[in-house]
Amino acid sequence: VAHVNYIRAAVVQAVTRRGYRLLLPQNAGPRLAAILAAEAAAEGRPTGKGAGISAATFRAYRQIIDRLLAQHAGRVFWNAKESVVAEFTGPVEAMRCASEIQHDVDRRNCDVPATKRLRFRIGVHLGYVVAEGDHLAGEAVEVAAHLQKLSRPGGICVTEAVHAQAQDR
């Protein structure tokens, strides 16, 4: 279900069990968004010949992340081999998603051998972004990516703006 606001050409899309998502046109200018950046951590992985993580193993973890991003109305706008960057309309959903990702990954790690386990670093920031096609750019994306690098494996690093809004929710 979608409703179109013809004055600004914005679309409000209903998201099952999560409320609504605002879809803005490509040329809408800067907008506030919560950015989640996640990457598989290299620390703790086995090293040596034949110790790399297989594509099938990573795909299993990526399915967890993709499922949770969809449940929390996150939109992936960039991904690479072992990382993903997504936008959310607010920091509360971004934090809920990040927390559930870490929880579900830890639960999966209990059921797999140590040589096949992955842990993720996650960074979440609230800031302004600009749409460039399907991609987003801006300081918010860069800060979230930097926070993700600062996070410990299995952890979530957030800015004060995200913490203040997501606290006690």
Salt bridges, closest charged atoms under 4 A:
GLU43 OE1 - ARG121 NH2 2.47
ASP66 OD1 - ARG62 NE 2.77
GLU82 OE1 - ARG45 NH2 2.67
GLU87 OE1 - ARG31 NH2 3.01
GLU87 OE2 - ARG75 NE 2.74
GLU93 OE1 - ARG18 NH1 3.83
GLU93 OE1 - HIS72 ND1 2.70
GLU93 OE2 - ARG96 NH1 2.97
GLU100 OE1 - HIS72 NE2 3.12
ASP104 OD2 - ARG67 NH2 2.82
ASP104 OD1 - HIS103 ND1 3.37
ASP104 OD1 - ARG107 NH2 2.54
